[in-house]
Amino acid sequence: MSPASPCIKLCQLDESGNHCIGCLRTLDELRQWSKASDEEKQAILDRVSHRAIEQV
């Protein structure tokens, strides 16, 4: 089963223009998602989790 998208329908870039404030993905990760393999999607989710921890 393919990893679920972290999108929460709050699509807006942060002040730096580098990350979506809703799902914490970068612009490159957002572009890659639909074509990414399951392994690539999991790697993106791992990076998103790390970013979420850094924000706390």
Backbone as XML, in Angstrom:
<?xml version="1.0"?>
<chain id="A" units="angstrom">
  <residue number="1" name="MET">
    <atom name="N" x="0.835" y="-1.176" z="0.000"/>
    <atom name="CA" x="0.000" y="0.000" z="0.000"/>
    <atom name="C" x="0.883" y="1.244" z="0.000"/>
  </residue>
  <residue number="2" name="SER">
    <atom name="N" x="0.552" y="2.172" z="-0.853"/>
    <atom name="CA" x="1.342" y="3.390" z="-1.009"/>
    <atom name="C" x="1.150" y="4.322" z="0.184"/>
  </residue>
  <residue number="3" name="PRO">
    <atom name="N" x="2.224" y="4.981" z="0.643"/>
    <atom name="CA" x="2.091" y="5.932" z="1.753"/>
    <atom name="C" x="1.103" y="7.048" z="1.407"/>
  </residue>
  <residue number="4" name="ALA">
    <atom name="N" x="0.308" y="7.435" z="2.386"/>
    <atom name="CA" x="-0.679" y="8.499" z="2.190"/>
    <atom name="C" x="0.002" y="9.861" z="2.149"/>
  </residue>
  <residue number="5" name="SER">
    <atom name="N" x="-0.544" y="10.736" z="1.362"/>
    <atom name="CA" x="-0.042" y="12.105" z="1.278"/>
    <atom name="C" x="-0.221" y="12.807" z="2.622"/>
  </residue>
  <residue number="6" name="PRO">
    <atom name="N" x="0.747" y="13.620" z="3.024"/>
    <atom name="CA" x="0.612" y="14.368" z="4.274"/>
    <atom name="C" x="-0.221" y="15.647" z="4.119"/>
  </residue>
  <residue number="7" name="CYS">
    <atom name="N" x="-0.781" y="15.869" z="2.945"/>
    <atom name="CA" x="-1.556" y="17.083" z="2.676"/>
    <atom name="C" x="-2.751" y="17.178" z="3.631"/>
  </residue>
  <residue number="8" name="ILE">
    <atom name="N" x="-2.925" y="18.360" z="4.238"/>
    <atom name="CA" x="-4.076" y="18.602" z="5.106"/>
    <atom name="C" x="-4.942" y="19.736" z="4.547"/>
  </residue>
  <residue number="9" name="LYS">
    <atom name="N" x="-4.780" y="20.018" z="3.258"/>
    <atom name="CA" x="-5.573" y="21.025" z="2.550"/>
    <atom name="C" x="-5.381" y="22.431" z="3.120"/>
  </residue>
  <residue number="10" name="LEU">
    <atom name="N" x="-4.165" y="22.705" z="3.620"/>
    <atom name="CA" x="-3.780" y="24.031" z="4.081"/>
    <atom name="C" x="-2.542" y="24.411" z="3.273"/>
  </residue>
  <residue number="11" name="CYS">
    <atom name="N" x="-2.757" y="24.642" z="2.000"/>
    <atom name="CA" x="-1.668" y="24.814" z="1.045"/>
    <atom name="C" x="-1.247" y="26.277" z="0.965"/>
  </residue>
  <residue number="12" name="GLN">
    <atom name="N" x="-0.165" y="26.580" z="1.669"/>
    <atom name="CA" x="0.382" y="27.931" z="1.684"/>
    <atom name="C" x="1.861" y="27.825" z="2.025"/>
  </residue>
  <residue number="13" name="LEU">
    <atom name="N" x="2.677" y="28.597" z="1.331"/>
    <atom name="CA" x="4.107" y="28.567" z="1.604"/>
    <atom name="C" x="4.440" y="29.391" z="2.841"/>
  </residue>
  <residue number="14" name="ASP">
    <atom name="N" x="5.470" y="28.964" z="3.545"/>
    <atom name="CA" x="5.934" y="29.727" z="4.691"/>
    <atom name="C" x="6.564" y="31.038" z="4.218"/>
  </residue>
  <residue number="15" name="GLU">
    <atom name="N" x="6.973" y="31.883" z="5.141"/>
    <atom name="CA" x="7.519" y="33.199" z="4.796"/>
    <atom name="C" x="8.744" y="33.117" z="3.888"/>
  </residue>
  <residue number="16" name="SER">
    <atom name="N" x="9.525" y="32.066" z="4.044"/>
    <atom name="CA" x="10.727" y="31.913" z="3.223"/>
    <atom name="C" x="10.405" y="31.387" z="1.829"/>
  </residue>
  <residue number="17" name="GLY">
    <atom name="N" x="9.184" y="30.845" z="1.653"/>
    <atom name="CA" x="8.799" y="30.277" z="0.365"/>
    <atom name="C" x="9.381" y="28.898" z="0.119"/>
  </residue>
  <residue number="18" name="ASN">
    <atom name="N" x="9.867" y="28.269" z="1.178"/>
    <atom name="CA" x="10.531" y="26.966" z="1.033"/>
    <atom name="C" x="9.655" y="25.770" z="1.368"/>
  </residue>
  <residue number="19" name="HIS">
    <atom name="N" x="8.697" y="25.924" z="2.269"/>
    <atom name="CA" x="7.885" y="24.803" z="2.737"/>
    <atom name="C" x="6.416" y="25.184" z="2.777"/>
  </residue>
  <residue number="20" name="CYS">
    <atom name="N" x="5.570" y="24.196" z="2.538"/>
    <atom name="CA" x="4.136" y="24.358" z="2.739"/>
    <atom name="C" x="3.888" y="24.362" z="4.254"/>
  </residue>
  <residue number="21" name="ILE">
    <atom name="N" x="3.105" y="25.318" z="4.733"/>
    <atom name="CA" x="2.857" y="25.370" z="6.178"/>
    <atom name="C" x="1.891" y="24.278" z="6.629"/>
  </residue>
  <residue number="22" name="GLY">
    <atom name="N" x="1.154" y="23.696" z="5.713"/>
    <atom name="CA" x="0.224" y="22.627" z="6.070"/>
    <atom name="C" x="0.892" y="21.280" z="6.206"/>
  </residue>
  <residue number="23" name="CYS">
    <atom name="N" x="1.625" y="20.870" z="5.179"/>
    <atom name="CA" x="2.202" y="19.513" z="5.177"/>
    <atom name="C" x="3.715" y="19.499" z="5.384"/>
  </residue>
  <residue number="24" name="LEU">
    <atom name="N" x="4.349" y="20.655" z="5.383"/>
    <atom name="CA" x="5.792" y="20.803" z="5.619"/>
    <atom name="C" x="6.669" y="20.250" z="4.496"/>
  </residue>
  <residue number="25" name="ARG">
    <atom name="N" x="6.070" y="19.981" z="3.332"/>
    <atom name="CA" x="6.888" y="19.529" z="2.208"/>
    <atom name="C" x="7.485" y="20.726" z="1.486"/>
  </residue>
  <residue number="26" name="THR">
    <atom name="N" x="8.652" y="20.502" z="0.895"/>
    <atom name="CA" x="9.275" y="21.528" z="0.070"/>
    <atom name="C" x="8.573" y="21.568" z="-1.285"/>
  </residue>
  <residue number="27" name="LEU">
    <atom name="N" x="8.847" y="22.611" z="-2.050"/>
    <atom name="CA" x="8.268" y="22.692" z="-3.392"/>
    <atom name="C" x="8.684" y="21.495" z="-4.234"/>
  </residue>
  <residue number="28" name="ASP">
    <atom name="N" x="9.943" y="21.102" z="-4.154"/>
    <atom name="CA" x="10.409" y="19.928" z="-4.906"/>
    <atom name="C" x="9.670" y="18.664" z="-4.473"/>
  </residue>
  <residue number="29" name="GLU">
    <atom name="N" x="9.475" y="18.497" z="-3.173"/>
    <atom name="CA" x="8.767" y="17.311" z="-2.687"/>
    <atom name="C" x="7.308" y="17.321" z="-3.146"/>
  </residue>
  <residue number="30" name="LEU">
    <atom name="N" x="6.686" y="18.486" z="-3.166"/>
    <atom name="CA" x="5.316" y="18.594" z="-3.659"/>
    <atom name="C" x="5.235" y="18.199" z="-5.127"/>
  </residue>
  <residue number="31" name="ARG">
    <atom name="N" x="6.184" y="18.672" z="-5.921"/>
    <atom name="CA" x="6.202" y="18.348" z="-7.354"/>
    <atom name="C" x="6.450" y="16.867" z="-7.585"/>
  </residue>
  <residue number="32" name="GLN">
    <atom name="N" x="7.305" y="16.262" z="-6.780"/>
    <atom name="CA" x="7.713" y="14.869" z="-6.969"/>
    <atom name="C" x="6.663" y="13.862" z="-6.512"/>
  </residue>
  <residue number="33" name="TRP">
    <atom name="N" x="5.786" y="14.249" z="-5.601"/>
    <atom name="CA" x="4.926" y="13.289" z="-4.911"/>
    <atom name="C" x="4.153" y="12.365" z="-5.847"/>
  </residue>
  <residue number="34" name="SER">
    <atom name="N" x="3.488" y="12.929" z="-6.836"/>
    <atom name="CA" x="2.608" y="12.101" z="-7.677"/>
    <atom name="C" x="3.361" y="11.072" z="-8.511"/>
  </residue>
  <residue number="35" name="LYS">
    <atom name="N" x="4.633" y="11.317" z="-8.777"/>
    <atom name="CA" x="5.433" y="10.390" z="-9.578"/>
    <atom name="C" x="6.412" y="9.568" z="-8.739"/>
  </residue>
  <residue number="36" name="ALA">
    <atom name="N" x="6.448" y="9.837" z="-7.447"/>
    <atom name="CA" x="7.428" y="9.184" z="-6.578"/>
    <atom name="C" x="7.052" y="7.723" z="-6.323"/>
  </residue>
  <residue number="37" name="SER">
    <atom name="N" x="8.075" y="6.895" z="-6.181"/>
    <atom name="CA" x="7.850" y="5.501" z="-5.787"/>
    <atom name="C" x="7.446" y="5.480" z="-4.314"/>
  </residue>
  <residue number="38" name="ASP">
    <atom name="N" x="6.973" y="4.340" z="-3.846"/>
    <atom name="CA" x="6.610" y="4.208" z="-2.438"/>
    <atom name="C" x="7.807" y="4.498" z="-1.531"/>
  </residue>
  <residue number="39" name="GLU">
    <atom name="N" x="8.985" y="4.067" z="-1.944"/>
    <atom name="CA" x="10.190" y="4.308" z="-1.157"/>
    <atom name="C" x="10.512" y="5.800" z="-1.101"/>
  </residue>
  <residue number="40" name="GLU">
    <atom name="N" x="10.366" y="6.478" z="-2.224"/>
    <atom name="CA" x="10.610" y="7.920" z="-2.261"/>
    <atom name="C" x="9.577" y="8.672" z="-1.423"/>
  </residue>
  <residue number="41" name="LYS">
    <atom name="N" x="8.331" y="8.240" z="-1.483"/>
    <atom name="CA" x="7.292" y="8.870" z="-0.662"/>
    <atom name="C" x="7.596" y="8.687" z="0.823"/>
  </residue>
  <residue number="42" name="GLN">
    <atom name="N" x="8.045" y="7.513" z="1.199"/>
    <atom name="CA" x="8.383" y="7.275" z="2.606"/>
    <atom name="C" x="9.551" y="8.155" z="3.030"/>
  </residue>
  <residue number="43" name="ALA">
    <atom name="N" x="10.522" y="8.342" z="2.161"/>
    <atom name="CA" x="11.652" y="9.223" z="2.474"/>
    <atom name="C" x="11.174" y="10.664" z="2.667"/>
  </residue>
  <residue number="44" name="ILE">
    <atom name="N" x="10.237" y="11.099" z="1.841"/>
    <atom name="CA" x="9.664" y="12.439" z="1.990"/>
    <atom name="C" x="8.951" y="12.538" z="3.336"/>
  </residue>
  <residue number="45" name="LEU">
    <atom name="N" x="8.148" y="11.535" z="3.666"/>
    <atom name="CA" x="7.437" y="11.543" z="4.942"/>
    <atom name="C" x="8.403" y="11.557" z="6.126"/>
  </residue>
  <residue number="46" name="ASP">
    <atom name="N" x="9.515" y="10.868" z="6.009"/>
    <atom name="CA" x="10.530" y="10.878" z="7.073"/>
    <atom name="C" x="11.106" y="12.279" z="7.249"/>
  </residue>
  <residue number="47" name="ARG">
    <atom name="N" x="11.375" y="12.951" z="6.132"/>
    <atom name="CA" x="11.898" y="14.332" z="6.211"/>
    <atom name="C" x="10.854" y="15.282" z="6.794"/>
  </residue>
  <residue number="48" name="VAL">
    <atom name="N" x="9.591" y="15.090" z="6.410"/>
    <atom name="CA" x="8.506" y="15.916" z="6.949"/>
    <atom name="C" x="8.408" y="15.721" z="8.465"/>
  </residue>
  <residue number="49" name="SER">
    <atom name="N" x="8.501" y="14.482" z="8.915"/>
    <atom name="CA" x="8.451" y="14.208" z="10.360"/>
    <atom name="C" x="9.587" y="14.910" z="11.090"/>
  </residue>
  <residue number="50" name="HIS">
    <atom name="N" x="10.759" y="14.892" z="10.501"/>
    <atom name="CA" x="11.918" y="15.557" z="11.100"/>
    <atom name="C" x="11.678" y="17.069" z="11.177"/>
  </residue>
  <residue number="51" name="ARG">
    <atom name="N" x="11.111" y="17.650" z="10.125"/>
    <atom name="CA" x="10.809" y="19.089" z="10.143"/>
    <atom name="C" x="9.789" y="19.425" z="11.217"/>
  </residue>
  <residue number="52" name="ALA">
    <atom name="N" x="8.798" y="18.560" z="11.396"/>
    <atom name="CA" x="7.765" y="18.794" z="12.405"/>
    <atom name="C" x="8.380" y="18.804" z="13.800"/>
  </residue>
  <residue number="53" name="ILE">
    <atom name="N" x="9.298" y="17.891" z="14.038"/>
    <atom name="CA" x="9.982" y="17.829" z="15.338"/>
    <atom name="C" x="10.814" y="19.087" z="15.555"/>
  </residue>
  <residue number="54" name="GLU">
    <atom name="N" x="11.467" y="19.577" z="14.519"/>
    <atom name="CA" x="12.299" y="20.783" z="14.634"/>
    <atom name="C" x="11.468" y="22.013" z="14.972"/>
  </residue>
  <residue number="55" name="GLN">
    <atom name="N" x="10.201" y="22.032" z="14.588"/>
    <atom name="CA" x="9.346" y="23.196" z="14.827"/>
    <atom name="C" x="8.863" y="23.272" z="16.279"/>
  </residue>
  <residue number="56" name="VAL">
    <atom name="N" x="8.945" y="22.162" z="16.994"/>
    <atom name="CA" x="8.436" y="22.128" z="18.378"/>
    <atom name="C" x="9.381" y="22.821" z="19.301"/>
  </residue>
</chain>
